[in-house]
Each structure stands twice: as structure tokens, then as C-alpha cells.
Amino acid sequence: MDVKVIKLGTSLVPKINNPYAEAKSLSLYQPEEWADIEHNFR
């Protein structure tokens, strides 16, 4: 389940070697949104 979430996140965000860009992309996802994403995969 975690692998799917990681692949989804990396596919939506351009692969940039920048800690700030990475943190910014992660901040867009809230726990509620993660639950919705996992629900859609089922």
C-alpha cells in the first residue's frame, strides 16, 4: 500500500533534486487526502 502511495506522489511531482521542492510537494498532501487516495485504489 505504501509503495503505491510513493509511486503516485513521485509520478505527480517532477523529479527535482531539491529538498525544498520535495518538502513543498509533500506538504500539499494532508492525512485526509491520503485516505481518499488509498480509498480510490481499492
C-alpha distance matrix in Angstrom:
0.0 3.8 5.4 5.4 6.6 8.9 10.1 10.9 12.7 14.6 15.6 17.1 18.9 21.7 21.4 24.2 25.0 25.8 24.5 25.8 24.1 20.7 21.3 22.6 19.6 17.3 19.9 19.5 16.2 16.8 14.7 15.9 14.8 11.2 11.4 13.1 10.7 7.8 10.8 12.0 9.1 10.1
3.8 0.0 3.8 5.5 5.1 6.2 8.6 9.8 10.6 12.3 14.2 15.6 16.8 19.5 18.8 21.2 21.7 22.4 20.9 22.4 21.0 17.4 18.0 19.6 16.8 14.3 17.1 17.3 14.2 15.2 13.5 15.4 14.3 10.5 11.8 13.9 11.3 9.3 12.9 14.0 11.7 13.3
5.4 3.8 0.0 3.8 5.4 5.1 6.1 8.5 9.9 10.6 12.1 14.3 15.5 17.8 16.8 19.6 20.3 21.6 20.6 22.4 20.6 17.2 18.5 20.1 17.1 15.2 18.5 18.5 15.9 17.5 16.4 18.2 16.4 12.9 14.5 15.9 12.7 11.2 14.7 14.9 12.0 14.1
5.4 5.5 3.8 0.0 3.8 5.5 5.1 6.0 8.6 10.0 10.4 12.3 14.4 17.0 16.8 19.9 21.2 22.4 21.7 23.0 20.7 17.7 19.0 19.9 16.5 15.1 18.1 17.3 14.6 16.4 15.5 16.6 14.3 11.2 12.7 13.2 9.8 8.6 11.9 11.4 8.6 11.3
6.6 5.1 5.4 3.8 0.0 3.8 5.5 5.1 6.1 8.6 9.9 10.8 12.5 15.5 15.7 18.3 19.6 20.2 19.2 20.1 18.0 14.9 15.8 16.6 13.3 11.6 14.4 13.7 10.9 12.7 12.1 13.5 11.2 8.1 10.3 11.2 7.9 7.6 11.2 11.2 9.5 12.4
8.9 6.2 5.1 5.5 3.8 0.0 3.8 5.4 5.2 6.2 8.5 10.1 10.8 13.3 12.7 15.3 16.3 17.2 16.3 17.7 15.7 12.4 13.9 15.2 12.0 10.5 14.0 13.9 11.8 14.2 14.1 16.1 13.8 10.9 13.6 14.7 11.4 11.4 15.1 14.9 13.0 15.9
10.1 8.6 6.1 5.1 5.5 3.8 0.0 3.8 5.5 5.2 6.0 8.6 10.1 12.1 11.8 15.0 16.5 18.0 17.9 19.3 16.8 14.0 16.1 16.9 13.4 12.9 16.4 15.7 14.0 16.7 16.9 18.4 15.5 13.0 15.5 15.8 12.1 12.3 15.7 14.6 12.4 15.7
10.9 9.8 8.5 6.0 5.1 5.4 3.8 0.0 3.8 5.6 5.2 6.3 8.8 11.6 12.5 15.6 17.7 18.6 18.5 19.1 16.3 13.9 15.6 15.7 11.9 11.7 14.7 13.2 11.5 14.4 15.0 15.8 12.6 10.7 13.3 12.9 9.2 10.4 13.4 12.0 10.6 14.2
12.7 10.6 9.9 8.6 6.1 5.2 5.5 3.8 0.0 3.8 5.5 5.3 6.4 9.6 10.4 12.9 14.9 15.3 14.9 15.4 12.7 10.2 11.9 11.9 8.3 8.1 11.3 10.3 9.1 12.4 13.6 15.0 11.9 10.3 13.6 13.6 10.4 12.1 15.3 14.3 13.6 17.1
14.6 12.3 10.6 10.0 8.6 6.2 5.2 5.6 3.8 0.0 3.8 5.5 5.3 7.2 7.1 10.2 12.2 13.3 13.7 14.8 11.9 9.6 12.2 12.7 9.3 9.9 13.4 12.8 12.4 15.8 17.1 18.8 15.7 14.0 17.3 17.3 14.0 15.3 18.6 17.4 16.1 19.7
15.6 14.2 12.1 10.4 9.9 8.5 6.0 5.2 5.5 3.8 0.0 3.8 5.6 7.2 8.3 11.8 14.5 15.9 16.8 17.5 14.1 12.6 15.3 15.0 11.4 12.6 15.7 14.3 13.9 17.4 18.8 19.8 16.3 15.0 18.0 17.3 13.8 15.5 18.3 16.3 15.2 18.9
17.1 15.6 14.3 12.3 10.8 10.1 8.6 6.3 5.3 5.5 3.8 0.0 3.8 6.7 9.2 11.9 14.9 15.5 16.3 16.1 12.6 11.6 13.8 12.7 9.0 10.9 13.4 11.3 11.5 15.2 17.2 17.8 14.3 13.8 17.0 15.9 12.8 15.3 17.8 15.9 15.6 19.4
18.9 16.8 15.5 14.4 12.5 10.8 10.1 8.8 6.4 5.3 5.6 3.8 0.0 3.8 6.3 8.4 11.4 11.7 12.8 12.6 9.0 8.4 11.1 10.0 6.8 9.4 12.0 10.7 11.8 15.6 18.0 19.2 15.9 15.4 19.0 18.4 15.5 17.9 20.7 19.2 18.8 22.6
21.7 19.5 17.8 17.0 15.5 13.3 12.1 11.6 9.6 7.2 7.2 6.7 3.8 0.0 3.8 5.9 9.5 10.5 12.6 12.8 9.2 9.4 12.7 11.9 9.5 12.3 14.9 14.0 15.5 19.2 21.7 23.0 19.7 19.2 22.7 22.1 19.1 21.4 24.2 22.5 21.9 25.7
21.4 18.8 16.8 16.8 15.7 12.7 11.8 12.5 10.4 7.1 8.3 9.2 6.3 3.8 0.0 3.8 6.7 8.8 11.0 12.3 9.3 8.7 12.5 12.8 10.7 12.9 15.9 15.8 16.9 20.6 22.7 24.5 21.5 20.3 23.9 23.8 20.7 22.4 25.6 24.1 23.1 26.7
24.2 21.2 19.6 19.9 18.3 15.3 15.0 15.6 12.9 10.2 11.8 11.9 8.4 5.9 3.8 0.0 3.8 5.5 8.5 9.7 7.2 7.7 11.3 11.7 10.8 13.2 15.7 16.2 17.9 21.4 23.8 25.8 23.1 22.2 25.9 26.0 23.2 25.0 28.2 27.0 26.2 29.8
25.0 21.7 20.3 21.2 19.6 16.3 16.5 17.7 14.9 12.2 14.5 14.9 11.4 9.5 6.7 3.8 0.0 3.8 6.7 9.1 8.0 8.0 11.2 12.6 12.4 14.1 16.6 17.9 19.4 22.6 24.7 27.3 24.8 23.6 27.3 27.9 25.1 26.6 30.0 29.2 28.2 31.6
25.8 22.4 21.6 22.4 20.2 17.2 18.0 18.6 15.3 13.3 15.9 15.5 11.7 10.5 8.8 5.5 3.8 0.0 3.8 5.5 5.3 6.2 8.7 9.9 10.8 12.5 14.3 16.0 17.9 20.9 23.4 25.9 23.8 22.9 26.7 27.4 25.0 26.7 30.0 29.4 28.8 32.2
24.5 20.9 20.6 21.7 19.2 16.3 17.9 18.5 14.9 13.7 16.8 16.3 12.8 12.6 11.0 8.5 6.7 3.8 0.0 3.8 5.5 5.0 6.1 8.5 9.9 10.6 12.2 14.6 16.3 18.8 21.0 23.9 22.2 21.2 24.9 26.0 24.0 25.4 28.8 28.7 28.2 31.3
25.8 22.4 22.4 23.0 20.1 17.7 19.3 19.1 15.4 14.8 17.5 16.1 12.6 12.8 12.3 9.7 9.1 5.5 3.8 0.0 3.8 5.4 5.1 6.0 8.6 9.9 10.4 12.7 15.1 17.5 20.3 22.8 21.1 20.8 24.5 25.4 23.7 25.6 28.7 28.5 28.5 31.7
24.1 21.0 20.6 20.7 18.0 15.7 16.8 16.3 12.7 11.9 14.1 12.6 9.0 9.2 9.3 7.2 8.0 5.3 5.5 3.8 0.0 3.8 5.5 5.0 6.2 8.6 9.9 11.0 13.5 16.6 19.5 21.7 19.4 19.2 23.0 23.4 21.4 23.5 26.6 26.0 26.0 29.4
20.7 17.4 17.2 17.7 14.9 12.4 14.0 13.9 10.2 9.6 12.6 11.6 8.4 9.4 8.7 7.7 8.0 6.2 5.0 5.4 3.8 0.0 3.8 5.4 5.3 6.3 8.7 10.3 11.8 14.8 17.2 19.7 17.6 16.8 20.5 21.3 19.2 20.9 24.2 23.9 23.5 26.8
21.3 18.0 18.5 19.0 15.8 13.9 16.1 15.6 11.9 12.2 15.3 13.8 11.1 12.7 12.5 11.3 11.2 8.7 6.1 5.1 5.5 3.8 0.0 3.8 5.5 5.1 6.1 8.9 10.5 12.8 15.3 18.0 16.5 15.9 19.6 20.7 19.2 20.9 24.0 24.2 24.2 27.2
22.6 19.6 20.1 19.9 16.6 15.2 16.9 15.7 11.9 12.7 15.0 12.7 10.0 11.9 12.8 11.7 12.6 9.9 8.5 6.0 5.0 5.4 3.8 0.0 3.8 5.5 5.1 6.7 9.5 12.1 15.3 17.4 15.5 15.8 19.5 20.0 18.6 20.9 23.7 23.5 24.0 27.2
19.6 16.8 17.1 16.5 13.3 12.0 13.4 11.9 8.3 9.3 11.4 9.0 6.8 9.5 10.7 10.8 12.4 10.8 9.9 8.6 6.2 5.3 5.5 3.8 0.0 3.8 5.5 5.5 7.5 10.9 13.9 15.7 13.3 13.3 17.0 17.3 15.5 17.8 20.7 20.2 20.5 23.8
17.3 14.3 15.2 15.1 11.6 10.5 12.9 11.7 8.1 9.9 12.6 10.9 9.4 12.3 12.9 13.2 14.1 12.5 10.6 9.9 8.6 6.3 5.1 5.5 3.8 0.0 3.8 5.4 5.8 8.5 11.0 13.5 11.6 10.9 14.7 15.7 14.1 15.9 19.0 19.1 19.3 22.3
19.9 17.1 18.5 18.1 14.4 14.0 16.4 14.7 11.3 13.4 15.7 13.4 12.0 14.9 15.9 15.7 16.6 14.3 12.2 10.4 9.9 8.7 6.1 5.1 5.5 3.8 0.0 3.8 5.4 7.2 10.3 12.6 11.3 11.7 15.1 16.0 15.3 17.4 20.0 20.4 21.2 24.0
19.5 17.3 18.5 17.3 13.7 13.9 15.7 13.2 10.3 12.8 14.3 11.3 10.7 14.0 15.8 16.2 17.9 16.0 14.6 12.7 11.0 10.3 8.9 6.7 5.5 5.4 3.8 0.0 3.8 6.5 10.1 11.3 9.2 10.4 13.8 13.8 13.1 15.9 18.1 18.0 19.2 22.2
16.2 14.2 15.9 14.6 10.9 11.8 14.0 11.5 9.1 12.4 13.9 11.5 11.8 15.5 16.9 17.9 19.4 17.9 16.3 15.1 13.5 11.8 10.5 9.5 7.5 5.8 5.4 3.8 0.0 3.8 6.8 8.2 6.1 6.7 10.1 10.7 10.0 12.4 14.7 15.1 16.2 18.9
16.8 15.2 17.5 16.4 12.7 14.2 16.7 14.4 12.4 15.8 17.4 15.2 15.6 19.2 20.6 21.4 22.6 20.9 18.8 17.5 16.6 14.8 12.8 12.1 10.9 8.5 7.2 6.5 3.8 0.0 3.8 5.4 5.2 6.3 8.8 10.0 10.6 12.5 14.3 15.5 17.0 19.1
14.7 13.5 16.4 15.5 12.1 14.1 16.9 15.0 13.6 17.1 18.8 17.2 18.0 21.7 22.7 23.8 24.7 23.4 21.0 20.3 19.5 17.2 15.3 15.3 13.9 11.0 10.3 10.1 6.8 3.8 0.0 3.8 5.4 5.1 6.3 8.8 9.9 10.6 12.4 14.4 15.7 17.2
15.9 15.4 18.2 16.6 13.5 16.1 18.4 15.8 15.0 18.8 19.8 17.8 19.2 23.0 24.5 25.8 27.3 25.9 23.9 22.8 21.7 19.7 18.0 17.4 15.7 13.5 12.6 11.3 8.2 5.4 3.8 0.0 3.8 5.4 5.2 6.5 8.8 10.1 10.7 12.6 14.7 16.0
14.8 14.3 16.4 14.3 11.2 13.8 15.5 12.6 11.9 15.7 16.3 14.3 15.9 19.7 21.5 23.1 24.8 23.8 22.2 21.1 19.4 17.6 16.5 15.5 13.3 11.6 11.3 9.2 6.1 5.2 5.4 3.8 0.0 3.8 5.3 5.0 6.2 8.6 9.7 10.6 12.7 14.7
11.2 10.5 12.9 11.2 8.1 10.9 13.0 10.7 10.3 14.0 15.0 13.8 15.4 19.2 20.3 22.2 23.6 22.9 21.2 20.8 19.2 16.8 15.9 15.8 13.3 10.9 11.7 10.4 6.7 6.3 5.1 5.4 3.8 0.0 3.8 5.4 5.1 6.2 8.5 9.9 10.9 12.9
11.4 11.8 14.5 12.7 10.3 13.6 15.5 13.3 13.6 17.3 18.0 17.0 19.0 22.7 23.9 25.9 27.3 26.7 24.9 24.5 23.0 20.5 19.6 19.5 17.0 14.7 15.1 13.8 10.1 8.8 6.3 5.2 5.3 3.8 0.0 3.8 5.5 5.2 6.1 8.7 10.1 11.1
13.1 13.9 15.9 13.2 11.2 14.7 15.8 12.9 13.6 17.3 17.3 15.9 18.4 22.1 23.8 26.0 27.9 27.4 26.0 25.4 23.4 21.3 20.7 20.0 17.3 15.7 16.0 13.8 10.7 10.0 8.8 6.5 5.0 5.4 3.8 0.0 3.8 5.5 5.0 6.2 8.9 10.2
10.7 11.3 12.7 9.8 7.9 11.4 12.1 9.2 10.4 14.0 13.8 12.8 15.5 19.1 20.7 23.2 25.1 25.0 24.0 23.7 21.4 19.2 19.2 18.6 15.5 14.1 15.3 13.1 10.0 10.6 9.9 8.8 6.2 5.1 5.5 3.8 0.0 3.8 5.4 5.2 6.6 9.1
7.8 9.3 11.2 8.6 7.6 11.4 12.3 10.4 12.1 15.3 15.5 15.3 17.9 21.4 22.4 25.0 26.6 26.7 25.4 25.6 23.5 20.9 20.9 20.9 17.8 15.9 17.4 15.9 12.4 12.5 10.6 10.1 8.6 6.2 5.2 5.5 3.8 0.0 3.8 5.4 5.3 6.8
10.8 12.9 14.7 11.9 11.2 15.1 15.7 13.4 15.3 18.6 18.3 17.8 20.7 24.2 25.6 28.2 30.0 30.0 28.8 28.7 26.6 24.2 24.0 23.7 20.7 19.0 20.0 18.1 14.7 14.3 12.4 10.7 9.7 8.5 6.1 5.0 5.4 3.8 0.0 3.8 5.5 5.4
12.0 14.0 14.9 11.4 11.2 14.9 14.6 12.0 14.3 17.4 16.3 15.9 19.2 22.5 24.1 27.0 29.2 29.4 28.7 28.5 26.0 23.9 24.2 23.5 20.2 19.1 20.4 18.0 15.1 15.5 14.4 12.6 10.6 9.9 8.7 6.2 5.2 5.4 3.8 0.0 3.8 5.5
9.1 11.7 12.0 8.6 9.5 13.0 12.4 10.6 13.6 16.1 15.2 15.6 18.8 21.9 23.1 26.2 28.2 28.8 28.2 28.5 26.0 23.5 24.2 24.0 20.5 19.3 21.2 19.2 16.2 17.0 15.7 14.7 12.7 10.9 10.1 8.9 6.6 5.3 5.5 3.8 0.0 3.8
10.1 13.3 14.1 11.3 12.4 15.9 15.7 14.2 17.1 19.7 18.9 19.4 22.6 25.7 26.7 29.8 31.6 32.2 31.3 31.7 29.4 26.8 27.2 27.2 23.8 22.3 24.0 22.2 18.9 19.1 17.2 16.0 14.7 12.9 11.1 10.2 9.1 6.8 5.4 5.5 3.8 0.0
